[in-house]
Amino acid sequence: MKGLFKKLEDIYAAAAFAEEGEFETAREILRERKSVDKQLRKRTDKEPRVRLRAS
């Protein structure tokens, strides 16, 4: 849940900068977020996946 709030915070911050005409700053904020998400995905991809069957 904490990750969701951080992601929303970054999106809203980028939107605020974009509204004021600071488009490059907004892009940087979103780029940083994207790289953080990529790093997190790499770590969790190594964990074994649990298979579920439909009833």
C-alpha positions, 0 to 999 in steps of 0.5 A: 500500500505504501508503494501505491501512495508513493507512486500517486505522490510522484504522479501528482508532483509531476502533474503540478510541475507540468501545469506550471510549464516545467515539463522537463522536471515533470518528465524527470520525476516520472522517469525516476519513478519508472526506473524504481518500478523496474528495479522492484520488478526485477527483484520480485521476478526471481521469486517462485510463482504460486500456481492457483487452480480454478475450482 
